């Protein structure tokens, strides 16, 4: 039998936050949505890890995850500088991080 990953947006955001907290650039970059990776190289992402680490605490409290039309979700958390994160569906059973709800990853280049 093939194992297929099934992860909700809150679980993926926590996995992403842990990778960022540990300074694991490749693992956190892998969890970024394709739209972010298309605008930012992994090298540029690695340079942003300290800033992102300040925005998102790996021990955040999940307040609420809201599914939106278009296969997106807003995950609201507490215990970090940024309290709302956007994720986009990845395949049928998982999610990838688009960034803070304010779109600050969208402005990134590299």
Beta strands, then each sheet from edge to edge (+ up, - down):
strand 1: 61-68
strand 2: 72-78
strand 3: 84-90
strand 4: 94-100
sheet 1: 1+ 2- 3+ 4-
end
